[in-house]
Amino acid sequence: MRQLLRRIARRCDTHDRYSYAVTVRLERTLGMEPSPPPASLTDTFSDPRLIDCGHAWCRSRQP
């Protein structure tokens, strides 16, 4: 049921989760000091804009 509601709301587990790469980009744009990176190397460099999750609505809403 939860997955059905997420699909209706067009929410994506891949693109709607916290991303350090996106956060640092936003902090630099706002002129803020970048926050420290997470302990995981994968979490540090993963960028959801580069991942194709297979959902058509995600491809259309990406900048």
mmCIF file of the N, C-alpha and C atoms, coordinates in Angstrom:
data_MODEL
# 
_entry.id   MODEL 
# 
loop_
_atom_site.group_PDB 
_atom_site.id 
_atom_site.type_symbol 
_atom_site.label_atom_id 
_atom_site.label_alt_id 
_atom_site.label_comp_id 
_atom_site.label_asym_id 
_atom_site.label_entity_id 
_atom_site.label_seq_id 
_atom_site.pdbx_PDB_ins_code 
_atom_site.Cartn_x 
_atom_site.Cartn_y 
_atom_site.Cartn_z 
_atom_site.occupancy 
_atom_site.B_iso_or_equiv 
_atom_site.pdbx_formal_charge 
_atom_site.auth_seq_id 
_atom_site.auth_comp_id 
_atom_site.auth_asym_id 
_atom_site.auth_atom_id 
_atom_site.pdbx_PDB_model_num 
ATOM 1   N N  . MET A 1 1  ? 0.827  -1.193 0.000   1.00 0.00 ? 1  MET A N  1 
ATOM 2   C CA . MET A 1 1  ? 0.000  0.000  0.000   1.00 0.00 ? 1  MET A CA 1 
ATOM 3   C C  . MET A 1 1  ? 0.876  1.264  0.000   1.00 0.00 ? 1  MET A C  1 
ATOM 4   N N  . ARG A 1 2  ? 1.942  1.222  0.798   1.00 0.00 ? 2  ARG A N  1 
ATOM 5   C CA . ARG A 1 2  ? 2.820  2.377  0.892   1.00 0.00 ? 2  ARG A CA 1 
ATOM 6   C C  . ARG A 1 2  ? 3.485  2.672  -0.458  1.00 0.00 ? 2  ARG A C  1 
ATOM 7   N N  . GLN A 1 3  ? 3.919  1.618  -1.164  1.00 0.00 ? 3  GLN A N  1 
ATOM 8   C CA . GLN A 1 3  ? 4.529  1.808  -2.481  1.00 0.00 ? 3  GLN A CA 1 
ATOM 9   C C  . GLN A 1 3  ? 3.527  2.391  -3.472  1.00 0.00 ? 3  GLN A C  1 
ATOM 10  N N  . LEU A 1 4  ? 2.293  1.966  -3.397  1.00 0.00 ? 4  LEU A N  1 
ATOM 11  C CA . LEU A 1 4  ? 1.261  2.495  -4.279  1.00 0.00 ? 4  LEU A CA 1 
ATOM 12  C C  . LEU A 1 4  ? 1.053  3.987  -4.024  1.00 0.00 ? 4  LEU A C  1 
ATOM 13  N N  . LEU A 1 5  ? 1.002  4.380  -2.760  1.00 0.00 ? 5  LEU A N  1 
ATOM 14  C CA . LEU A 1 5  ? 0.820  5.794  -2.430  1.00 0.00 ? 5  LEU A CA 1 
ATOM 15  C C  . LEU A 1 5  ? 2.018  6.629  -2.886  1.00 0.00 ? 5  LEU A C  1 
ATOM 16  N N  . ARG A 1 6  ? 3.222  6.083  -2.744  1.00 0.00 ? 6  ARG A N  1 
ATOM 17  C CA . ARG A 1 6  ? 4.408  6.801  -3.208  1.00 0.00 ? 6  ARG A CA 1 
ATOM 18  C C  . ARG A 1 6  ? 4.389  6.967  -4.721  1.00 0.00 ? 6  ARG A C  1 
ATOM 19  N N  . ARG A 1 7  ? 3.920  5.944  -5.430  1.00 0.00 ? 7  ARG A N  1 
ATOM 20  C CA . ARG A 1 7  ? 3.848  6.033  -6.898  1.00 0.00 ? 7  ARG A CA 1 
ATOM 21  C C  . ARG A 1 7  ? 2.807  7.055  -7.334  1.00 0.00 ? 7  ARG A C  1 
ATOM 22  N N  . ILE A 1 8  ? 1.670  7.077  -6.667  1.00 0.00 ? 8  ILE A N  1 
ATOM 23  C CA . ILE A 1 8  ? 0.633  8.056  -6.997  1.00 0.00 ? 8  ILE A CA 1 
ATOM 24  C C  . ILE A 1 8  ? 1.146  9.476  -6.760  1.00 0.00 ? 8  ILE A C  1 
ATOM 25  N N  . ALA A 1 9  ? 1.899  9.664  -5.672  1.00 0.00 ? 9  ALA A N  1 
ATOM 26  C CA . ALA A 1 9  ? 2.452  10.979 -5.352  1.00 0.00 ? 9  ALA A CA 1 
ATOM 27  C C  . ALA A 1 9  ? 3.712  11.292 -6.154  1.00 0.00 ? 9  ALA A C  1 
ATOM 28  N N  . ARG A 1 10 ? 4.153  10.323 -6.987  1.00 0.00 ? 10 ARG A N  1 
ATOM 29  C CA . ARG A 1 10 ? 5.348  10.456 -7.808  1.00 0.00 ? 10 ARG A CA 1 
ATOM 30  C C  . ARG A 1 10 ? 6.582  10.739 -6.970  1.00 0.00 ? 10 ARG A C  1 
ATOM 31  N N  . ARG A 1 11 ? 6.751  9.963  -5.913  1.00 0.00 ? 11 ARG A N  1 
ATOM 32  C CA . ARG A 1 11 ? 7.914  10.055 -5.051  1.00 0.00 ? 11 ARG A CA 1 
ATOM 33  C C  . ARG A 1 11 ? 8.871  8.940  -5.433  1.00 0.00 ? 11 ARG A C  1 
ATOM 34  N N  . CYS A 1 12 ? 10.149 9.166  -5.315  1.00 0.00 ? 12 CYS A N  1 
ATOM 35  C CA . CYS A 1 12 ? 11.165 8.201  -5.731  1.00 0.00 ? 12 CYS A CA 1 
ATOM 36  C C  . CYS A 1 12 ? 12.179 8.021  -4.607  1.00 0.00 ? 12 CYS A C  1 
ATOM 37  N N  . ASP A 1 13 ? 12.428 6.780  -4.223  1.00 0.00 ? 13 ASP A N  1 
ATOM 38  C CA . ASP A 1 13 ? 13.397 6.505  -3.159  1.00 0.00 ? 13 ASP A CA 1 
ATOM 39  C C  . ASP A 1 13 ? 14.808 6.926  -3.559  1.00 0.00 ? 13 ASP A C  1 
ATOM 40  N N  . THR A 1 14 ? 15.131 6.869  -4.820  1.00 0.00 ? 14 THR A N  1 
ATOM 41  C CA . THR A 1 14 ? 16.469 7.234  -5.293  1.00 0.00 ? 14 THR A CA 1 
ATOM 42  C C  . THR A 1 14 ? 16.668 8.742  -5.298  1.00 0.00 ? 14 THR A C  1 
ATOM 43  N N  . HIS A 1 15 ? 15.706 9.487  -5.815  1.00 0.00 ? 15 HIS A N  1 
ATOM 44  C CA . HIS A 1 15 ? 15.893 10.918 -6.010  1.00 0.00 ? 15 HIS A CA 1 
ATOM 45  C C  . HIS A 1 15 ? 15.375 11.792 -4.867  1.00 0.00 ? 15 HIS A C  1 
ATOM 46  N N  . ASP A 1 16 ? 14.613 11.237 -3.955  1.00 0.00 ? 16 ASP A N  1 
ATOM 47  C CA . ASP A 1 16 ? 14.068 12.042 -2.863  1.00 0.00 ? 16 ASP A CA 1 
ATOM 48  C C  . ASP A 1 16 ? 14.843 11.901 -1.563  1.00 0.00 ? 16 ASP A C  1 
ATOM 49  N N  . ARG A 1 17 ? 15.957 11.202 -1.578  1.00 0.00 ? 17 ARG A N  1 
ATOM 50  C CA . ARG A 1 17 ? 16.712 11.037 -0.342  1.00 0.00 ? 17 ARG A CA 1 
ATOM 51  C C  . ARG A 1 17 ? 17.845 12.051 -0.274  1.00 0.00 ? 17 ARG A C  1 
ATOM 52  N N  . TYR A 1 18 ? 18.380 12.218 0.908   1.00 0.00 ? 18 TYR A N  1 
ATOM 53  C CA . TYR A 1 18 ? 19.472 13.142 1.166   1.00 0.00 ? 18 TYR A CA 1 
ATOM 54  C C  . TYR A 1 18 ? 20.669 12.829 0.275   1.00 0.00 ? 18 TYR A C  1 
ATOM 55  N N  . SER A 1 19 ? 21.278 13.826 -0.319  1.00 0.00 ? 19 SER A N  1 
ATOM 56  C CA . SER A 1 19 ? 22.465 13.654 -1.148  1.00 0.00 ? 19 SER A CA 1 
ATOM 57  C C  . SER A 1 19 ? 23.493 14.712 -0.756  1.00 0.00 ? 19 SER A C  1 
ATOM 58  N N  . TYR A 1 20 ? 24.642 14.261 -0.325  1.00 0.00 ? 20 TYR A N  1 
ATOM 59  C CA . TYR A 1 20 ? 25.692 15.190 0.089   1.00 0.00 ? 20 TYR A CA 1 
ATOM 60  C C  . TYR A 1 20 ? 26.146 16.067 -1.081  1.00 0.00 ? 20 TYR A C  1 
ATOM 61  N N  . ALA A 1 21 ? 26.259 15.488 -2.272  1.00 0.00 ? 21 ALA A N  1 
ATOM 62  C CA . ALA A 1 21 ? 26.715 16.250 -3.440  1.00 0.00 ? 21 ALA A CA 1 
ATOM 63  C C  . ALA A 1 21 ? 25.781 17.426 -3.726  1.00 0.00 ? 21 ALA A C  1 
ATOM 64  N N  . VAL A 1 22 ? 24.482 17.189 -3.650  1.00 0.00 ? 22 VAL A N  1 
ATOM 65  C CA . VAL A 1 22 ? 23.505 18.247 -3.908  1.00 0.00 ? 22 VAL A CA 1 
ATOM 66  C C  . VAL A 1 22 ? 23.526 19.280 -2.786  1.00 0.00 ? 22 VAL A C  1 
ATOM 67  N N  . THR A 1 23 ? 23.667 18.824 -1.553  1.00 0.00 ? 23 THR A N  1 
ATOM 68  C CA . THR A 1 23 ? 23.692 19.727 -0.405  1.00 0.00 ? 23 THR A CA 1 
ATOM 69  C C  . THR A 1 23 ? 24.897 20.658 -0.462  1.00 0.00 ? 23 THR A C  1 
ATOM 70  N N  . VAL A 1 24 ? 26.072 20.121 -0.782  1.00 0.00 ? 24 VAL A N  1 
ATOM 71  C CA . VAL A 1 24 ? 27.280 20.945 -0.872  1.00 0.00 ? 24 VAL A CA 1 
ATOM 72  C C  . VAL A 1 24 ? 27.146 21.963 -2.003  1.00 0.00 ? 24 VAL A C  1 
ATOM 73  N N  . ARG A 1 25 ? 26.580 21.551 -3.127  1.00 0.00 ? 25 ARG A N  1 
ATOM 74  C CA . ARG A 1 25 ? 26.368 22.471 -4.252  1.00 0.00 ? 25 ARG A CA 1 
ATOM 75  C C  . ARG A 1 25 ? 25.458 23.627 -3.823  1.00 0.00 ? 25 ARG A C  1 
ATOM 76  N N  . LEU A 1 26 ? 24.402 23.316 -3.098  1.00 0.00 ? 26 LEU A N  1 
ATOM 77  C CA . LEU A 1 26 ? 23.484 24.351 -2.620  1.00 0.00 ? 26 LEU A CA 1 
ATOM 78  C C  . LEU A 1 26 ? 24.171 25.263 -1.604  1.00 0.00 ? 26 LEU A C  1 
ATOM 79  N N  . GLU A 1 27 ? 24.933 24.689 -0.688  1.00 0.00 ? 27 GLU A N  1 
ATOM 80  C CA . GLU A 1 27 ? 25.641 25.500 0.312   1.00 0.00 ? 27 GLU A CA 1 
ATOM 81  C C  . GLU A 1 27 ? 26.622 26.465 -0.352  1.00 0.00 ? 27 GLU A C  1 
ATOM 82  N N  . ARG A 1 28 ? 27.336 25.992 -1.359  1.00 0.00 ? 28 ARG A N  1 
ATOM 83  C CA . ARG A 1 28 ? 28.279 26.879 -2.059  1.00 0.00 ? 28 ARG A CA 1 
ATOM 84  C C  . ARG A 1 28 ? 27.547 27.975 -2.813  1.00 0.00 ? 28 ARG A C  1 
ATOM 85  N N  . THR A 1 29 ? 26.413 27.641 -3.413  1.00 0.00 ? 29 THR A N  1 
ATOM 86  C CA . THR A 1 29 ? 25.614 28.640 -4.125  1.00 0.00 ? 29 THR A CA 1 
ATOM 87  C C  . THR A 1 29 ? 25.125 29.724 -3.177  1.00 0.00 ? 29 THR A C  1 
ATOM 88  N N  . LEU A 1 30 ? 24.773 29.330 -1.960  1.00 0.00 ? 30 LEU A N  1 
ATOM 89  C CA . LEU A 1 30 ? 24.284 30.282 -0.965  1.00 0.00 ? 30 LEU A CA 1 
ATOM 90  C C  . LEU A 1 30 ? 25.402 31.002 -0.221  1.00 0.00 ? 30 LEU A C  1 
ATOM 91  N N  . GLY A 1 31 ? 26.662 30.640 -0.521  1.00 0.00 ? 31 GLY A N  1 
ATOM 92  C CA . GLY A 1 31 ? 27.794 31.288 0.130   1.00 0.00 ? 31 GLY A CA 1 
ATOM 93  C C  . GLY A 1 31 ? 28.070 30.766 1.521   1.00 0.00 ? 31 GLY A C  1 
ATOM 94  N N  . MET A 1 32 ? 27.581 29.589 1.819   1.00 0.00 ? 32 MET A N  1 
ATOM 95  C CA . MET A 1 32 ? 27.790 29.001 3.139   1.00 0.00 ? 32 MET A CA 1 
ATOM 96  C C  . MET A 1 32 ? 29.020 28.106 3.139   1.00 0.00 ? 32 MET A C  1 
ATOM 97  N N  . GLU A 1 33 ? 29.538 27.839 4.325   1.00 0.00 ? 33 GLU A N  1 
ATOM 98  C CA . GLU A 1 33 ? 30.634 26.890 4.489   1.00 0.00 ? 33 GLU A CA 1 
ATOM 99  C C  . GLU A 1 33 ? 30.092 25.487 4.244   1.00 0.00 ? 33 GLU A C  1 
ATOM 100 N N  . PRO A 1 34 ? 30.746 24.692 3.379   1.00 0.00 ? 34 PRO A N  1 
ATOM 101 C CA . PRO A 1 34 ? 30.258 23.326 3.119   1.00 0.00 ? 34 PRO A CA 1 
ATOM 102 C C  . PRO A 1 34 ? 30.283 22.472 4.376   1.00 0.00 ? 34 PRO A C  1 
ATOM 103 N N  . SER A 1 35 ? 29.270 21.669 4.545   1.00 0.00 ? 35 SER A N  1 
ATOM 104 C CA . SER A 1 35 ? 29.202 20.783 5.700   1.00 0.00 ? 35 SER A CA 1 
ATOM 105 C C  . SER A 1 35 ? 30.194 19.636 5.537   1.00 0.00 ? 35 SER A C  1 
ATOM 106 N N  . PRO A 1 36 ? 30.612 19.020 6.636   1.00 0.00 ? 36 PRO A N  1 
ATOM 107 C CA . PRO A 1 36 ? 31.571 17.920 6.536   1.00 0.00 ? 36 PRO A CA 1 
ATOM 108 C C  . PRO A 1 36 ? 30.957 16.722 5.822   1.00 0.00 ? 36 PRO A C  1 
ATOM 109 N N  . PRO A 1 37 ? 31.778 15.996 5.067   1.00 0.00 ? 37 PRO A N  1 
ATOM 110 C CA . PRO A 1 37 ? 31.259 14.847 4.307   1.00 0.00 ? 37 PRO A CA 1 
ATOM 111 C C  . PRO A 1 37 ? 30.873 13.688 5.227   1.00 0.00 ? 37 PRO A C  1 
ATOM 112 N N  . PRO A 1 38 ? 29.958 12.842 4.771   1.00 0.00 ? 38 PRO A N  1 
ATOM 113 C CA . PRO A 1 38 ? 29.602 11.663 5.555   1.00 0.00 ? 38 PRO A CA 1 
ATOM 114 C C  . PRO A 1 38 ? 30.768 10.673 5.590   1.00 0.00 ? 38 PRO A C  1 
ATOM 115 N N  . ALA A 1 39 ? 30.709 9.729  6.498   1.00 0.00 ? 39 ALA A N  1 
ATOM 116 C CA . ALA A 1 39 ? 31.782 8.748  6.658   1.00 0.00 ? 39 ALA A CA 1 
ATOM 117 C C  . ALA A 1 39 ? 31.897 7.822  5.452   1.00 0.00 ? 39 ALA A C  1 
ATOM 118 N N  . SER A 1 40 ? 30.784 7.558  4.785   1.00 0.00 ? 40 SER A N  1 
ATOM 119 C CA . SER A 1 40 ? 30.777 6.640  3.643   1.00 0.00 ? 40 SER A CA 1 
ATOM 120 C C  . SER A 1 40 ? 31.247 7.355  2.379   1.00 0.00 ? 40 SER A C  1 
ATOM 121 N N  . LEU A 1 41 ? 32.234 6.772  1.709   1.00 0.00 ? 41 LEU A N  1 
ATOM 122 C CA . LEU A 1 41 ? 32.744 7.342  0.460   1.00 0.00 ? 41 LEU A CA 1 
ATOM 123 C C  . LEU A 1 41 ? 31.666 7.333  -0.629  1.00 0.00 ? 41 LEU A C  1 
ATOM 124 N N  . THR A 1 42 ? 30.849 6.292  -0.649  1.00 0.00 ? 42 THR A N  1 
ATOM 125 C CA . THR A 1 42 ? 29.772 6.199  -1.633  1.00 0.00 ? 42 THR A CA 1 
ATOM 126 C C  . THR A 1 42 ? 28.751 7.312  -1.429  1.00 0.00 ? 42 THR A C  1 
ATOM 127 N N  . ASP A 1 43 ? 28.370 7.566  -0.183  1.00 0.00 ? 43 ASP A N  1 
ATOM 128 C CA . ASP A 1 43 ? 27.413 8.637  0.106   1.00 0.00 ? 43 ASP A CA 1 
ATOM 129 C C  . ASP A 1 43 ? 27.990 10.016 -0.202  1.00 0.00 ? 43 ASP A C  1 
ATOM 130 N N  . THR A 1 44 ? 29.299 10.159 -0.084  1.00 0.00 ? 44 THR A N  1 
ATOM 131 C CA . THR A 1 44 ? 29.942 11.445 -0.353  1.00 0.00 ? 44 THR A CA 1 
ATOM 132 C C  . THR A 1 44 ? 29.843 11.828 -1.816  1.00 0.00 ? 44 THR A C  1 
ATOM 133 N N  . PHE A 1 45 ? 30.042 10.873 -2.714  1.00 0.00 ? 45 PHE A N  1 
ATOM 134 C CA . PHE A 1 45 ? 30.124 11.202 -4.131  1.00 0.00 ? 45 PHE A CA 1 
ATOM 135 C C  . PHE A 1 45 ? 28.914 10.801 -4.956  1.00 0.00 ? 45 PHE A C  1 
ATOM 136 N N  . SER A 1 46 ? 27.900 10.203 -4.356  1.00 0.00 ? 46 SER A N  1 
ATOM 137 C CA . SER A 1 46 ? 26.721 9.819  -5.133  1.00 0.00 ? 46 SER A CA 1 
ATOM 138 C C  . SER A 1 46 ? 25.893 11.060 -5.464  1.00 0.00 ? 46 SER A C  1 
ATOM 139 N N  . ASP A 1 47 ? 25.497 11.145 -6.707  1.00 0.00 ? 47 ASP A N  1 
ATOM 140 C CA . ASP A 1 47 ? 24.704 12.282 -7.177  1.00 0.00 ? 47 ASP A CA 1 
ATOM 141 C C  . ASP A 1 47 ? 23.440 11.740 -7.832  1.00 0.00 ? 47 ASP A C  1 
ATOM 142 N N  . PRO A 1 48 ? 22.262 11.971 -7.254  1.00 0.00 ? 48 PRO A N  1 
ATOM 143 C CA . PRO A 1 48 ? 21.034 11.408 -7.794  1.00 0.00 ? 48 PRO A CA 1 
ATOM 144 C C  . PRO A 1 48 ? 20.709 11.886 -9.204  1.00 0.00 ? 48 PRO A C  1 
ATOM 145 N N  . ARG A 1 49 ? 21.265 13.014 -9.636  1.00 0.00 ? 49 ARG A N  1 
ATOM 146 C CA . ARG A 1 49 ? 20.989 13.487 -11.000 1.00 0.00 ? 49 ARG A CA 1 
ATOM 147 C C  . ARG A 1 49 ? 21.617 12.579 -12.050 1.00 0.00 ? 49 ARG A C  1 
ATOM 148 N N  . LEU A 1 50 ? 22.605 11.766 -11.653 1.00 0.00 ? 50 LEU A N  1 
ATOM 149 C CA . LEU A 1 50 ? 23.285 10.877 -12.590 1.00 0.00 ? 50 LEU A CA 1 
ATOM 150 C C  . LEU A 1 50 ? 22.694 9.479  -12.616 1.00 0.00 ? 50 LEU A C  1 
ATOM 151 N N  . ILE A 1 51 ? 21.713 9.211  -11.772 1.00 0.00 ? 51 ILE A N  1 
ATOM 152 C CA . ILE A 1 51 ? 21.127 7.880  -11.641 1.00 0.00 ? 51 ILE A CA 1 
ATOM 153 C C  . ILE A 1 51 ? 19.787 7.827  -12.365 1.00 0.00 ? 51 ILE A C  1 
ATOM 154 N N  . ASP A 1 52 ? 19.614 6.811  -13.195 1.00 0.00 ? 52 ASP A N  1 
ATOM 155 C CA . ASP A 1 52 ? 18.330 6.599  -13.852 1.00 0.00 ? 52 ASP A CA 1 
ATOM 156 C C  . ASP A 1 52 ? 17.583 5.526  -13.077 1.00 0.00 ? 52 ASP A C  1 
ATOM 157 N N  . CYS A 1 53 ? 16.528 5.923  -12.395 1.00 0.00 ? 53 CYS A N  1 
ATOM 158 C CA . CYS A 1 53 ? 15.766 4.990  -11.573 1.00 0.00 ? 53 CYS A CA 1 
ATOM 159 C C  . CYS A 1 53 ? 14.714 4.239  -12.387 1.00 0.00 ? 53 CYS A C  1 
ATOM 160 N N  . GLY A 1 54 ? 14.449 4.692  -13.601 1.00 0.00 ? 54 GLY A N  1 
ATOM 161 C CA . GLY A 1 54 ? 13.469 4.033  -14.449 1.00 0.00 ? 54 GLY A CA 1 
ATOM 162 C C  . GLY A 1 54 ? 12.087 4.656  -14.411 1.00 0.00 ? 54 GLY A C  1 
ATOM 163 N N  . HIS A 1 55 ? 11.867 5.628  -13.548 1.00 0.00 ? 55 HIS A N  1 
ATOM 164 C CA . HIS A 1 55 ? 10.567 6.294  -13.467 1.00 0.00 ? 55 HIS A CA 1 
ATOM 165 C C  . HIS A 1 55 ? 10.527 7.458  -14.455 1.00 0.00 ? 55 HIS A C  1 
ATOM 166 N N  . ALA A 1 56 ? 9.512  7.476  -15.308 1.00 0.00 ? 56 ALA A N  1 
ATOM 167 C CA . ALA A 1 56 ? 9.396  8.532  -16.318 1.00 0.00 ? 56 ALA A CA 1 
ATOM 168 C C  . ALA A 1 56 ? 9.221  9.903  -15.678 1.00 0.00 ? 56 ALA A C  1 
ATOM 169 N N  . TRP A 1 57 ? 8.511  9.989  -14.564 1.00 0.00 ? 57 TRP A N  1 
ATOM 170 C CA . TRP A 1 57 ? 8.272  11.292 -13.935 1.00 0.00 ? 57 TRP A CA 1 
ATOM 171 C C  . TRP A 1 57 ? 9.557  11.864 -13.346 1.00 0.00 ? 57 TRP A C  1 
ATOM 172 N N  . CYS A 1 58 ? 10.505 11.040 -12.945 1.00 0.00 ? 58 CYS A N  1 
ATOM 173 C CA . CYS A 1 58 ? 11.775 11.540 -12.431 1.00 0.00 ? 58 CYS A CA 1 
ATOM 174 C C  . CYS A 1 58 ? 12.601 12.164 -13.547 1.00 0.00 ? 58 CYS A C  1 
ATOM 175 N N  . ARG A 1 59 ? 12.600 11.543 -14.715 1.00 0.00 ? 59 ARG A N  1 
ATOM 176 C CA . ARG A 1 59 ? 13.349 12.086 -15.840 1.00 0.00 ? 59 ARG A CA 1 
ATOM 177 C C  . ARG A 1 59 ? 12.780 13.426 -16.279 1.00 0.00 ? 59 ARG A C  1 
ATOM 178 N N  . SER A 1 60 ? 11.468 13.587 -16.165 1.00 0.00 ? 60 SER A N  1 
ATOM 179 C CA . SER A 1 60 ? 10.851 14.829 -16.621 1.00 0.00 ? 60 SER A CA 1 
ATOM 180 C C  . SER A 1 60 ? 10.975 15.951 -15.606 1.00 0.00 ? 60 SER A C  1 
ATOM 181 N N  . ARG A 1 61 ? 11.164 15.654 -14.329 1.00 0.00 ? 61 ARG A N  1 
ATOM 182 C CA . ARG A 1 61 ? 11.270 16.709 -13.327 1.00 0.00 ? 61 ARG A CA 1 
ATOM 183 C C  . ARG A 1 61 ? 12.704 17.086 -12.997 1.00 0.00 ? 61 ARG A C  1 
ATOM 184 N N  . GLN A 1 62 ? 13.691 16.339 -13.523 1.00 0.00 ? 62 GLN A N  1 
ATOM 185 C CA . GLN A 1 62 ? 15.090 16.656 -13.269 1.00 0.00 ? 62 GLN A CA 1 
ATOM 186 C C  . GLN A 1 62 ? 15.447 17.949 -13.982 1.00 0.00 ? 62 GLN A C  1 
ATOM 187 N N  . PRO A 1 63 ? 16.261 18.808 -13.349 1.00 0.00 ? 63 PRO A N  1 
ATOM 188 C CA . PRO A 1 63 ? 16.660 20.065 -14.003 1.00 0.00 ? 63 PRO A CA 1 
ATOM 189 C C  . PRO A 1 63 ? 17.648 19.834 -15.127 1.00 0.00 ? 63 PRO A C  1 
# 
